[in-house]
Amino acid sequence: MTPAPHTHAPTRSLRLGYAVAGALFAFLWIGGTGEPAWVHASRSAFLLLSLPPILLPTNRRLAAAFLETTKPARASA
């Protein structure tokens, strides 16, 4: 029994979203080189304190997909 072809599409879009968000944050971090250190520190603290609660539903959905799949190596990739 093979899984439906559309079952892996949500994980691909999530991975793409993570990659885009990471690139955006890296660009913002590198682009602000002329700012004082406290600005970088406050931005980092804000991101580290605000992103985990926002990404928690995504993490739960991916964990559920990992536990339900017949090929866990593919889901964890």
ChimeraX commands (.cxc) that place a marker at each C-alpha (Angstrom):
marker #1 position 0.00,0.00,0.00 radius 0.5
marker #1 position 1.64,3.23,-1.14 radius 0.5
marker #1 position 0.87,6.61,0.42 radius 0.5
marker #1 position -0.96,9.23,-1.55 radius 0.5
marker #1 position 1.36,11.53,-3.55 radius 0.5
marker #1 position 0.11,14.66,-1.76 radius 0.5
marker #1 position 1.12,13.49,1.74 radius 0.5
marker #1 position 4.64,14.94,1.56 radius 0.5
marker #1 position 3.68,18.31,0.04 radius 0.5
marker #1 position 2.95,20.04,3.39 radius 0.5
marker #1 position 6.36,19.06,4.77 radius 0.5
marker #1 position 8.07,20.40,1.66 radius 0.5
marker #1 position 6.29,23.72,1.97 radius 0.5
marker #1 position 7.19,23.89,5.66 radius 0.5
marker #1 position 10.84,23.19,4.89 radius 0.5
marker #1 position 10.79,25.89,2.25 radius 0.5
marker #1 position 9.18,28.27,4.73 radius 0.5
marker #1 position 11.89,27.54,7.30 radius 0.5
marker #1 position 14.59,28.10,4.69 radius 0.5
marker #1 position 13.09,31.42,3.59 radius 0.5
marker #1 position 12.67,32.58,7.20 radius 0.5
marker #1 position 16.25,31.60,8.00 radius 0.5
marker #1 position 17.57,33.47,4.97 radius 0.5
marker #1 position 15.51,36.52,5.89 radius 0.5
marker #1 position 16.77,36.56,9.47 radius 0.5
marker #1 position 20.35,36.08,8.30 radius 0.5
marker #1 position 19.97,38.96,5.86 radius 0.5
marker #1 position 18.54,41.20,8.58 radius 0.5
marker #1 position 21.32,40.19,10.96 radius 0.5
marker #1 position 24.11,40.84,8.46 radius 0.5
marker #1 position 22.49,44.01,7.15 radius 0.5
marker #1 position 22.52,45.67,10.56 radius 0.5
marker #1 position 26.30,45.72,10.99 radius 0.5
marker #1 position 26.40,49.47,11.67 radius 0.5
marker #1 position 24.10,49.19,14.69 radius 0.5
marker #1 position 25.24,49.01,18.31 radius 0.5
marker #1 position 25.62,45.65,20.04 radius 0.5
marker #1 position 22.59,46.21,22.29 radius 0.5
marker #1 position 20.35,46.45,19.22 radius 0.5
marker #1 position 21.59,43.06,18.01 radius 0.5
marker #1 position 21.14,41.63,21.50 radius 0.5
marker #1 position 17.58,42.92,21.83 radius 0.5
marker #1 position 16.67,41.64,18.37 radius 0.5
marker #1 position 18.13,38.23,19.17 radius 0.5
marker #1 position 16.29,38.08,22.49 radius 0.5
marker #1 position 13.03,39.03,20.78 radius 0.5
marker #1 position 13.46,36.34,18.11 radius 0.5
marker #1 position 14.49,33.66,20.57 radius 0.5
marker #1 position 11.56,34.41,22.85 radius 0.5
marker #1 position 8.86,34.90,20.21 radius 0.5
marker #1 position 9.59,32.29,17.53 radius 0.5
marker #1 position 9.34,29.04,19.57 radius 0.5
marker #1 position 5.72,29.62,20.69 radius 0.5
marker #1 position 4.79,30.58,17.12 radius 0.5
marker #1 position 6.44,27.48,15.65 radius 0.5
marker #1 position 5.08,25.04,18.26 radius 0.5
marker #1 position 2.00,24.02,16.20 radius 0.5
marker #1 position 4.26,23.31,13.22 radius 0.5
marker #1 position 6.54,21.20,15.37 radius 0.5
marker #1 position 3.58,19.22,16.70 radius 0.5
marker #1 position 2.23,18.64,13.20 radius 0.5
marker #1 position 5.61,17.41,11.94 radius 0.5
marker #1 position 6.02,15.16,14.97 radius 0.5
marker #1 position 2.59,13.66,14.34 radius 0.5
marker #1 position 3.48,13.07,10.69 radius 0.5
marker #1 position 6.72,11.41,11.77 radius 0.5
marker #1 position 4.91,9.05,14.14 radius 0.5
marker #1 position 2.21,8.13,11.62 radius 0.5
marker #1 position 4.43,7.43,8.63 radius 0.5
marker #1 position 5.59,4.00,7.53 radius 0.5
marker #1 position 8.97,5.40,6.45 radius 0.5
marker #1 position 10.27,7.51,9.36 radius 0.5
marker #1 position 13.60,8.26,7.68 radius 0.5
marker #1 position 11.84,10.15,4.91 radius 0.5
marker #1 position 9.65,12.10,7.35 radius 0.5
marker #1 position 12.60,13.09,9.51 radius 0.5
marker #1 position 14.60,14.32,6.54 radius 0.5
marker link #1:1,2 radius 0.2
marker link #1:2,3 radius 0.2
marker link #1:3,4 radius 0.2
marker link #1:4,5 radius 0.2
marker link #1:5,6 radius 0.2
marker link #1:6,7 radius 0.2
marker link #1:7,8 radius 0.2
marker link #1:8,9 radius 0.2
marker link #1:9,10 radius 0.2
marker link #1:10,11 radius 0.2
marker link #1:11,12 radius 0.2
marker link #1:12,13 radius 0.2
marker link #1:13,14 radius 0.2
marker link #1:14,15 radius 0.2
marker link #1:15,16 radius 0.2
marker link #1:16,17 radius 0.2
marker link #1:17,18 radius 0.2
marker link #1:18,19 radius 0.2
marker link #1:19,20 radius 0.2
marker link #1:20,21 radius 0.2
marker link #1:21,22 radius 0.2
marker link #1:22,23 radius 0.2
marker link #1:23,24 radius 0.2
marker link #1:24,25 radius 0.2
marker link #1:25,26 radius 0.2
marker link #1:26,27 radius 0.2
marker link #1:27,28 radius 0.2
marker link #1:28,29 radius 0.2
marker link #1:29,30 radius 0.2
marker link #1:30,31 radius 0.2
marker link #1:31,32 radius 0.2
marker link #1:32,33 radius 0.2
marker link #1:33,34 radius 0.2
marker link #1:34,35 radius 0.2
marker link #1:35,36 radius 0.2
marker link #1:36,37 radius 0.2
marker link #1:37,38 radius 0.2
marker link #1:38,39 radius 0.2
marker link #1:39,40 radius 0.2
marker link #1:40,41 radius 0.2
marker link #1:41,42 radius 0.2
marker link #1:42,43 radius 0.2
marker link #1:43,44 radius 0.2
marker link #1:44,45 radius 0.2
marker link #1:45,46 radius 0.2
marker link #1:46,47 radius 0.2
marker link #1:47,48 radius 0.2
marker link #1:48,49 radius 0.2
marker link #1:49,50 radius 0.2
marker link #1:50,51 radius 0.2
marker link #1:51,52 radius 0.2
marker link #1:52,53 radius 0.2
marker link #1:53,54 radius 0.2
marker link #1:54,55 radius 0.2
marker link #1:55,56 radius 0.2
marker link #1:56,57 radius 0.2
marker link #1:57,58 radius 0.2
marker link #1:58,59 radius 0.2
marker link #1:59,60 radius 0.2
marker link #1:60,61 radius 0.2
marker link #1:61,62 radius 0.2
marker link #1:62,63 radius 0.2
marker link #1:63,64 radius 0.2
marker link #1:64,65 radius 0.2
marker link #1:65,66 radius 0.2
marker link #1:66,67 radius 0.2
marker link #1:67,68 radius 0.2
marker link #1:68,69 radius 0.2
marker link #1:69,70 radius 0.2
marker link #1:70,71 radius 0.2
marker link #1:71,72 radius 0.2
marker link #1:72,73 radius 0.2
marker link #1:73,74 radius 0.2
marker link #1:74,75 radius 0.2
marker link #1:75,76 radius 0.2
marker link #1:76,77 radius 0.2
view
